[in-house]
Amino acid sequence: PGALPPLIGWAAARDSLDFGAWTLFAIVFVWQIPHFFAIAWLCRRDYAQAGFRMLSSDDETGVRSASQAVLFCMLLLLIAGTPAFIGMTNSIYLVAEIILGGLFTAVALRFHRTGNAGSARLLFLSSIIYLPLLFAVLMLTKL
């Protein structure tokens, strides 16, 4: 459900769901995975206490959660470049996307390497910064 707003907005504005709409959906869909794994690992004891079984529930070192975050950050780095390749935007966006995606992936790799709450928190905060910045660049390159 978290990735549906771009589809809804696109359909409302353009009365169709073309490849651009699905590209935005894919970006948000893949972005939410490292975002969630950071939260899930930080709150793993709370989830366990509430009876929610998560990958992070018995992942004390953070390796499994961080591995998933790294994998999806790398996938996001590829998917988020799609707007430049389908003509939605230009090469300025692509350069910014590579920088933002590279930094987001580096933070996920740090969580994988250290497996501590500070690096998981940094991944969470990075995820909150990444998506609006990416979409701001996308919007600004369309002006």
N, C-alpha and C positions, 0 to 999 in steps of 0.2 A: 504493500500500500504506500510506502514512503516514496516510491519512484513514480507514482501516478500523477501528481500535480503537473509535471511538465507535459504529459500527454493531454490532460484536461485543458490546460491553458492553450496548448497548440491547437487542439480541436476547436476550442471556442474562438480563437483568433483567425484560424485559417479554414475552418470547416472541413478539415481533412487530417489524416494521420499519415504523413509521408515519412521518408527515411530520416529526415531531420528530427521529427518528433521521437522516433524510436531511438535515435542516437542520444538525445537528451535523457530519455528514459533509461537507457543502458548506463549512461554516466552516473546517474543518481543511484540506480540499482546496485552497481558495483561499488560505488563510494560507500554505501551504507554498511558494507561488510566489515572493512577495517574499523570504521566508526563504532559499530556494534561490538566487535571483538575487544576493543579497548575498554568499553563500558562493562562488558560481560566479565572480563578478567578482573577489573577493579572491584566489581560488586559480586564476585563469584560466591563468597560466603553468604551474602544476603540471598542470592538466588537459591543456593542449596538449602538454606534455612527455610525458605518459603516453599520448598519442594519442587523447584524448577530445575530439571536436569539439563545442564549446558555442557558444551565441550570444555569450557573453562572451569567447571565444578571441581574437578580433581586435577587441575593443571597448575600445581603450585609454582612451578618454574616459569610458567608463561610461554614455554616453547611451542606448544600446539596452537595456542591462541595467536601468538605472534607469527607463526608460520603461515597461518591463514591470512592474517593481516598483510604480510609481505606479498603473498601470492596475489591477493586481490588489488593491492596497490600497484603491482607490476601490470596486472591486467588493465587496471584503470588508466595507467600511463599510455597504453596502446589505444584503448577505446576513446579516451578523451581527445585524442588527436584526430578522430574521424571528422569533426566539423570542418577542419581545414582541407581534408581530402575530398569532401563532397560539395565543396563550394559554399558552405554556410558562412565562412570567414576566410581570413587570409593567413599569410605566413607569420605575421606578428603574433597572432593567437597561438600558432603552433610552437613558436619559441617560448612564449610564456607558459604554455601547457607543459612543455618538456621540463622547464625549470620548476614549476609548481609540483608536477607529478614526481620529479626526481627528489625534491625535498620531502614530499610526503612519504615516498618509498624509503628514503634515508631514515626518517623518524621511525617507520615500522621496523626497519633493520636494527635500529638501536634497541627497540623493545625486544626484538628477537635475541640480540646479543646480551643484554643486561637482565631482562626478565624481572624488572622491579616496578614498583608502583609509580615511581617518578616517570619512567619512560612510557608506561602505559597511559598515564595522565597526559603526557606530552603528545602522544599519538591521538588521543581524544581531542585535545585542544587544536592540534594541527588539522584534524578532520573538519572541525568547525570553521577554521579559517580557509582551508583549501577550496571548498565548494563555492562559497560566495565570491571568492577571488577569481576562480576559474570562470564562473558565469559573468562576472563583471568584465573580465577581459573579452569574453565572447561578445557581450553586448557592446562594449566600446569599439571593438573592431568592426562592428556593423554600422556605426554612425557615419 
